[in-house]
């Protein structure tokens, strides 16, 4: 189910009726409630669980469930109600409305008490029709035992963010969300599937063989996944060492070596940006070619169609003063548009027949041709700057590739200069740097 709205009345901090609408837009499916400590964020979560289960299940306090301002405003001998209404959509897009209200009474001595019988109501409506056995409906669709799967308390994330290491963070997430239960279920189902997969071979050898191939592939994926995790770990170690050796090189007591190292780092950074610019330009070129390809490939046909349409315009057939079909209908009906009976006026009839002979059949579709003529002109106008734009993009790509080549050469020159230095420490650090850069590239692959 997807929550769509929540209404609370006289529930803890919320006096009178307060309504919150949650987003139903699939493109914007987050509703963020922002507020300082004590503003009532957890109270809203408790309002939902109280509505569904008759209990507050998150960070519960000993304070009364009703609003204290309403309590003070109620006269002695009077009463007031606490109400919560939760609206949701199920997968069939039915509107499900959960309602719970509890009536409180104020005695003459000022004490407040509630009745578990009089005024304590829980009801559910499906598209405004009452649902029988509302408690059973809740137990079937969102049971309280796994309520935290449906309504997650964000304040528990504090414990998550206090931890530093990845493994502890992962463990914290599993504990917060109880994902261990799901993982155990997945493992158990996988074991049972493998067991029945072996049994299938006795019933259907072909199916069993395919199932075994699937299991072998899954085992291979798991092995490769472990190798990938190790490679990522080794890559991170190599990256740390690269950073350390780079800093060590900066600290070497040689101004020339330091300047060369600084220049090389700058060039490497610029090289990344150059590669990024080249990729963007090549993508722009490819996208432009894809956009223009249909026009280029159909250019002869489009041009010929345009010329034919221009000829029809020159002859006055487009836009058509009259259509050939219209003249044909007049001749067949034997009556001119001016009202003359053609059977009684041979001259008028002959004139219409001559006009029909001279009129192109294309006048029948003159409107469509006119529309397509404008469309083709628009398409062909896009070709005017095609060659210029292609040349410009190509020129920029060649320029950037030349820059990349020059920077690459300079980086190699600097590496040789640093390597050939007489400073033993620099040589050692440079070798370690290169070794870890090779390791980093290998593990990235």
N, C-alpha and C positions, 0 to 999 in steps of 0.2 A: 504493500500500500504506500501511497504518497500523501504525506500530510499537506493539506491546502490552507487550513486556517485554524486558529485557536481563539476562543472567547473565554475570558475569565471575569467573574464578578464577585467582588468582596473577598477575593482569595489572597490572603497575606498582604503583601505591599500594594496589591491592585484593588483600589476602591472603585465602586460602581462597575460599569462594564467596559472592558478593554478588549479590543480585537486586534489580532495579528494575522496578516495574510502572508502565506509562504509562496514563493515563486513556483509556477507550474510550467515555466518556459524551459523546454529541453535544452536550449542553448545557454540558459543562465539558471542552472539548477542549484544555486546556493543562495540561502537567505542568511545573512549575518546579523546577529543581535549584539549590539555593542553597548557596554555600560560599565560603570565603575563597580568595585566590590560592594555588594549589598544592594545593587540597583534592582535585582530581581531576575537575573538570567537563569540561575538554577531553580528559582521559584517556578518559572514557566515550565521547565522540565518536570518538576514535581507536580505541577497542575495537570500535565498530560497523564502521568502515571496514576495520580489520584483519580482522574476521570475514568481511566480504563480499569484500574485494579482496586480503587478505594483506599490506596496507600501512597504516601510519599516515599520514594525509594532512593533519593539522591541528596546526600548531605543534609539529613533531617535535623531540625532543631526542636527544642521543647516549646517554642512559641506556639500560640493557638493558630489554627488554620485560617480563621476568619480575620478580616481587616479590623484593626483596633479602633480606627476612626469611626467606622460604621457602628462598632460596639458602643462607643461613647455617645454617638448621635441617637441610638435607639432608646426610646423611653422605657422605663420599668414596666414590665408586663407586656412589652411588645416583642416582636420577633423580626428576624431578617434571615436571608438565605445566602449561602455560598454556592455559586454555580460555575461549572466548567463545561465547555462544549468543544469537542475536537472534530474537525471535518477532514475526511480523507477520500482519495480516489483509489478503487481497487483496480486490478489489471483489466477488468472488463469496462473500466471507466464509469462504474457506478459510484454515486455520491454516498459515502457511509458517514453518518453523523452519530457520534458518541456523546451522551449527555449524562451528567451526574450533578445532583444538587443536594444540599444538606441544610436543613432548617435549624436555626438556633433560637432559643428563648431566653429572655432576660427577666429574671425573677424580681420580685419587689425589693429584695435585699441587694439587687445589683449583680448577682451571680449569673453567669452564662452557662446554659447546658444545652445539649443537643439530644434529639431523639433518634434512636436507630430505627424506629418504626415510622413515626409521624414526620413526613417531609424528607425522608432519606430515599432518594430515587435514582436508579440507574437505568438508562434506556438506550437503544440503538435503533437508528432508522436507515433504511436502504432506499435511496431515491424517495424520501419522505414517507415510506411505508414502514411501520414498526417491525422490528426483527424479534421473533420469539426466542426465548432463552438467551438474553444478551450476554450473560456471564459465560455460557458455553461457547458463544460466538467468539468472544475475546480469547478464551483458552485455546480455541482451534486455530485462530489466525495469528495471534501475537501473545503467546503464553508468558506469564510473569517470570517463570523460571529462566527464560532467556531474554528477558526484557532489555538487558544491556546491549544485545545485538541490534535492537531497534532504536534505542534511545541512549546514545553514548554520551557520557559526562565528560565534557572537554576539560574540566578542571583537573582530571586525573593526568593530563598531559604534563603537568608540572613535574611529576616524578620522572617522566620520560626525558624531559629536557635537562634534568639535573645530571644525567649520566653522560659520560664522555666517549667511551669506546663504542665502536660499531656493534660489537657482539652484545654489549649490555643494552644498547638502544634497541636492538632487535628483540632481545629477551623482554624488555619493558613493553614493547608494542604487543608482543604475544600475550603478555600477562594482562595488559590493559584491555585488549579486545577479545581475550579468551580464544585466540586463534589456535591454541594448542588442541582444543577440542576438534576443530575442523581438520587440523593436520593429522590427528590420530584417526579420524574418520576416513580421510583420504588414503592413508597408509593401509588401513584395514580393508577398504574397498579394493585397493590395488592388489593386496595379497589374495583376496577372494577371486578377483578377476584372473589372476595368474593361475590359481588353483583350477578354476573351471576351464581356463584355456587349455591346460594339459588334458583335462577330461574330454574336451571336445575332439581331441585327436582320435579317441576310441570310437566316436560316433561318426565324425566326418574328417577323414585324414587331410583333405585339402584345406578345409577351414582351419583345422588345428595347426597345420603348417604355417598358414598365413598369420595366425595369432601368435605363434612362436617367433616369427620374423618381426612382428610388431614389438614383442617383449624385448628381443635382442636389440632392436633399434632404440628402444626407450632406455635400455641399460647403457648403450653407446652414448646416448645424449647425456645421461647422468654422469658418465665418466668424463665426457668432454666438458661438461659444466664444471666439474671439479678442477679440471686442467685450466679452464678459463679463470676460475677464481684464483688459482695459484699464480697464473700469469699476471693477473691484475695486481695481486699483492707484490710480485717481484717488480712489476713496472713502477709501482708507487715507491718501493725501496730505491730503485734506480733514479727516480725523479728527485728524491730527497738527497741522494748522493751527488747528483748533478748540481743541485742547488748549493750543496756544501762546497764542492770543488770549485764551482764558479766564484763563490765568495772567497775561498782560499786564494784563488788566482788574483783577486782584486787586492788582497792584503800583501802580496809579494812585494818586497822592497825594491821595486824597479818601476820608474815612471813610465818608461816605454812599454813594458809588459802590461801595466795597468791600462794605459791608453788603448793598446791593441785589443785587450780583453773587452773594454768598454765599447770600442768600435764594433767588435764582432757581435756583441750582444745586441747592439743597436741594429746592425745589418740583419741579424736573424729575425728580429722583431719586424723590421721593414719587409723582409722576405715573406713572412706570413701574410702581411697586409697586401703585398703585391699579388701573391697567389690567390688571395680572397677576391681582389679586384679583377684578376684574369677570369676566375670562375664566374663571377657575376656578369662580366662582359660576354663571355662565351654562352652563358645561359640566355642573355638578352638577344644575342645574335641568333641562337637556335629558336627561341620563342618567336622572333620576328620572321624568320624563314618559314616556320610552321604557319604563322598567321597569313603570310603572303603567298605560300605555295599554291593554294587552290586558285587564286587569282592569276598567278603566273601560268599554271598548267592549262587554264581555260581561256587564256588571253586571246588566242586567235578566234575562238568561237564568240567570246564576249564582244570583241572588236567588230566582227562581221555582223553580229546581231545589232550592235549600235549603229553601224552604217546603214543597214536595212531600215531600221527605225527612222534614221535621219531622212532617208529617201521618201518614206511615207509622210514625214512631216512636210517636206518640200512640196509634195503633190497635194497636200491639204487633206490627206486621209486621217492624219493624227494631229490634233484631236479631230475626230470625224464629224463633219457637218451633218451627215446622215449615214446610217449603216446600210450595207447591201441587203441585209435581211429585211430591213424596214421597207426598202423599195420593192423587194420581192413580195412582201405581204400586201402592199398597195395594189400591185399588178394583179395578184391572185384574187383579191377582194373586188377588183374592178372599180375602185373608187379612190379618187385622189384625196389628199389631205385637205385640199381646199373645198371638197364637196362635189367636184365634177364627176359624173358617171362616165367611166372610161369607155364603156361599150357604145356610148353616144358621141364620144369625142375622140376620133382616131388620132388627131394631131397630138393631143395631150398624152394619150396612151403611148404613142411612138416616142414622145420625148422622155417619158418615164423609163421605157425599155432601153433607149440609148444610154440614159443616165445609169441604169442598172448594169449595162455592159461595161461601161467605163469605170465603174466603182470597184475597188479592190475588195476581195472577200475578207481581207484583214481588218476592214473597218468594223466588222462584227465583234472583234476583240480589241478595238482601238483603246479602250480605257485601260485594259490589262497591259497592253504594249506600252502605253504612256508611263504607267507605274514602273514597269520593269526597265524602261529606258532611263528613268531617273536613278533607279537602283544600280544599274550597270555603270552609269557615269560616276556615281559615288565610289564604286569599287575601283574603277580604273584610275580615279584621282589619287588613290592611295599608292599607286605605282610610281608616281612622279618623283617622290623622294627616296624610292627604294634603293637605287644604286648609290646615291649620296650617303644614305644612312649606313649601308653595308660597308662602304669604303671607310667611313668614319669609325665604325666599330672595329673593323679589321686593323686600321691604322693604330688605334689605341691598344689593341691586343698585342700587336707586334712591338709597340713601344714598351709595354709592360714586360713582355717576355725578354726583351733586350736588357731592361733594367734588372730582371731576375737573374739573367745570365751573368751580368757584370757584378752583381752583389755576391752571387755564388762563387765567382772567381776570387773576389776580394776576401771572402771568408776563408777560402782555402789558403790564400797567400798569408793571411794573419795566422792561421793554424800552423803553417810551416815556420813562420818567423818565431812564434812562441816555442815551437818544438825545438828549433835550432838554437834557442837561447842557452847560454852556459850555466844558467841557474838550475841546479839539479832538482830543486824543489818544484820549480815550474814544470820541468819535464815530467816528473812523476805525477803531478796533479793533472797535467794535460792528458797523459796516458789514461789515468783513471776516469777523467771526464769523457774521453772518447769511448772508452770501454762501456761506461754506463749509458752513454747516448745510444750505442749499438744495442745494448740490452733493452733499453727503453723502446727502441723501434721494433725490435724483435718481439717483445711482449705485447706491444700495441697491435702488431699483425696477428 
